[in-house]
Amino acid sequence: MLILARKQDESIIIGDDIQVKVIRVQGNQVHLGISAPRSVTVHRQEIYEQAKSENLKAAHGKSTELKDRLGALPSLMQARTK
């Protein structure tokens, strides 16, 4: 991990088109301004991790439901042919 020290109103540049600027330091909080193209997603880590976890749970639930339905398919097909 690269660690950089910045003061209020100072920035770092990532690549050619992403700028992270220290807007304000207040107590134990640092307010950052991020300027990036619309194609670059920016999330707070805790929000990103929560969304990722919820997506995995939803995907697992769907795959379990699909497996259950596929498992019932042979008996449904057999009942239909009678």
N, C-alpha and C positions, 0 to 999 in steps of 0.2 A: 504494500500500500504506500503510495506517495503521500507525504504529509507536507502541507504548505502552510505557512503563517501569513495571514492577511489581516489588515486593519479595516475599519469601517471605510466604505467607498472604494475599496480595492477589489480587484477581480482576478479570476483565473480564466484562461481560455482552454477549452477542450476541443481538440481537432481544429477545424477551420471555422465552425459556425455555432459553437456553444460557449456562452459566457456565464460564469457564476460569480455574482457580486455580493459582497458583504454589505447589506443595507443598514443593519443596526445590530449592536450588541447590547443586550439589556439583561443584566443579572447573569443567569446561567443559560440564557437563550441567545441564539444567533439567528437573525433574520436574513435569509438569502434571497436574492433575486436571480432568476434563471432565464436566460434568453436562449431559445433554441428553435430550430425549425419545427413546424407542426408535425412532421413525420417522426419526431423524437418524443417518446413518452417520458414524462417525469412524474414520479410518485414518491411520497414519503414511504420509507421502507416498511413501516408497520401496516400501512394500507395495502401496499403491494403484497406483503406476506399473507394478509387476511384474504385478499381476493384470490390469490393463488391457492390457498387452502380450501376456500369455498368452491373454486372451480374443480379441484381434485375430488372433493366430496360429491359434487353434482355429477361428475363424469363417472365416478364409481357407482353411484346410485343408478344411473342410466344403464351401465353395463350389467349390473346385477338384475335389473328389471328385464333387460333384453335376454339374458341367459335364462331367466325363469320362463319367459314367453317361448323361447326356442325349445326349452325342455318340454313344454306342454304340447308342442306342435305335433309330434308323432301320434299322441292319443287323440288329438283333434282330427287329424287326417284319417285315422282309423275309424273314428266314429262317423265321419263324413262318408266314407266308402260303404258303410253298412246300409 
